[in-house]
C-alpha cells in the first residue's frame, strides 16, 4: 500500500495518495505499529507542503498579470516611483516563496523595474 501511495504522489494524484496514507495509518493503529503512523503523517505533511507551494505559485501568477498591466500604465504616465513601489511591495509579499523568482513573469517585471 505504501508503494501505491508513493506512485499516486509521484503521478500528482494527491487525493489518492492521502487516501492510501490514511488507510495505512488505520491499519497501523489497529496493529499498534506506531512507526508506520509517524511515517505516514510525515508523508501527508509533504503532500500538504507541496499543495501549498503549488497554490502560492498559482496565486503569484494571477497577481503578476494585474501588476504588469498596472506597472505599464504607471510607467506610461511617468509615475515611475509608484510603479517601483508596487513591484517592491509585490516582492516583499512573496519573498518567502522559494519558487518566486523562478517564475518567468516575475523575472521579467523585476528586470524591467531594475
N, C-alpha and C positions, 0 to 999 in steps of 0.2 A: 504494500500500500504506500510505503514511503516513495518508492520509485514512481508510482502513479502521481503522487503529489508533486514530486520534483519535475516530472515530464509536463504536467499541467502548468506549472510555474514557468518553465522554460518556453512553452508554447504560447504563453501570455494569457492562459485561461486561469486567472487568479481566483475566480469564484470556485471553480472545481478544485484547485489546489488547496484552498482553505477548507473546503468540504472534506477532502481526504485527510487533512491535518486534524480536523475536529473529530473525525471517526477514529483516527489513531489515538487521540487523546482519550476518547471514551473507552476504547479497548485497554489502553494503558492504565486508566483509573481502575477499571474492573480487575485487571491483573496485578494491580499495585506495583507498576513499573514506572516509578517517578522520573527516571531519566528520559523516557520517551515523551512524557508530558512536557518537561522543560525544553527538550529538543524541538518539539512541535510548536510550542509557544514562541520560541526564537524564530522559527520558520515563518509563522504568521506575522510576527513583527517585521521581518524582512519584506514580506509582501506589502504590509501596510506602509512601510517607508517608501517602497518603490511606487506604490499608487499615489502617495502624497507628492513625490517628486514629479511624477507624470502630470498630476493635476496642476502643480505650480508652473511647470513649463508651458502647459496649455494656457494657463491664465496669463503668463508673461506674453505669449504670442498674441493673445487677444488684446492686451493692453497696449503693446507696442504699435499695433496698427493705428490706434487712435492717436497715440503720441506722435507718430511720424507725420500724420496729417496736420496736427496742431503745430508741430515744430516747423514744418514747411510754411504754414500760414504766418507764423510769427516772424520767421526769417524774411519773408517777402514784404512784411510791413515794417521791417527794420527794428524789430523788438528782440534783439539778439540776447540780451540779458535774461529776458523772460523765457526764451526758448532754452537757453542754457540751464536755467533753474529747473525747468520741467524735466530735462534729461538727468540732472543731478538728483532730483527727488526720486525719479524712477529707479536709478541705480541704487540709491540708499534703501529703497523699499525691498528690493530683491537681491541685495548683495550677498545674503546668506545662502542663496540657492546656487549650488555648485555648478549647475549647467548654464547659469545665467549668461555669462559672456561667450558661451559657445553657440548661442542662437544667432544665426546669420543676421536677422533684422536688428538685433541688439548691437552686434558688432558694427553694423552699418551706421546706426544713429550715433554711437559713441565716436566713431571715426569722424563723422560729419561735425559733431559738436566740438571735437578737439581742434 
